[in-house]
Amino acid sequence: MPAANDSAPPPGGFTARTHLIRTARILVSAGLLAWVLTQADLNGLRDALGNVRVEWLLAAFAVNTAGNLLGAWRWQILLRSQGRNIPIPTLFGSYMVGLFFNNFLPSSIGGDVVRAADARREGGGTLTESLTVILVERLIGLIATLSLGGIAVVAGATARLDPRITAALALAMVIAGGGLHFALDNRFRRLAERIAPKLPVAFVRETVSKMLAAFELFSRARRALLANFAISLGFQLLLIVHFWLIQFALGEDLPFMTYLATVPLVFCVMMLPVGINGIGVREKAFVTLLAFGGMAPEKALALSLLSYGIAVGQGLLGGLVHLKRELAGRRA
């Protein structure tokens, strides 16, 4: 088993490169957002946002919150399979804090690191092991949302929109499923274990070795993985429902199957390491994909912006949880 404490990364070395990558991602987000704005009727966008029906937004916010609660539950199941028993309320709080950091840090993984640190503090183990749990959680969640997209394929919804959506969903499913398979496959891990000691940087060698050890534990926790997948189906379904509800706030009425077919692809695109916090990437994906269902660019852009506003609202609640925890820690 790995040691109790993770090794710290070597100081310096990658600072300039990190800043360069971050700047490039900001430029990508800005460029994509500008591109989307040129496609939309800005007066129509202003009218759409100015005439929003708040009751539908509140319903979408409530559904999103329920989804986050399911997210904390599936996280608990994976942690428990690793011998860490952490109560749901604690994990739900950490989940919300993670949303705060995801929305207010220039990175889509900042919240994952915070969640991993919370899990390590509450349940023990190493930071790498906790990050591996979140990586497995994300992979299973991706497969679950793509499985929901598969239902849209079987129902013929993607064929009515555009055949390329069917192909994209199938490709994403193969990639996500293959990634999880290789992570849990004994033969692949044995090969990776032989390669790991030959990696050039000591920190990378140690991190890869710890991740392989964590995946070894997951390979013997099949029931936990299946339970996590079942809950992930409900979690991802609620997230899709929340987008479907937002459209009613804008006066739109596309069939639910349209969102079942398109939202999984939006999630896949947002996982690509481009842009900052999905800004620009999410908007371009929604404008492109919902156009197949007949939604005007300004309405699709408004839907994307409102969903981001809900995410920011969730993040602000997480910020309050974080502040409360910090104050309690200082008093202790």
Buried (B, 14 or more C-beta within 10 A) or exposed (E): EBEEEBBEBEEEEEEEEEEEEEEEBBEBBBEBBEEBBEBBBEEBBEEBBEEBEEEBBEBBBEBBBBBBBBBBBBBBBBBBBBEBEBEEEBBBBBBBBBBBBBBBBEBBBBBBBBBBBBBBEBBBBBBBBBBBBBBBBBBBBBBBBBBBBBBBBEEEBBEBBBEEBBEBBBEBBEEBBEBBEBBBBEEBBEEBBEEBEEBEEEEEBBBBBBBBBBBBBBBEBEEBBEBBBBBBBBBBBBBBBBBBBBBBBBEBEBEBBBBBBBBBBBBBBBBEEBBBBBBBBBBBBBBBBBBBBEBBBBBBBBBBBBBBBBBBBBBBBBBEBBEEBEEEEEEE
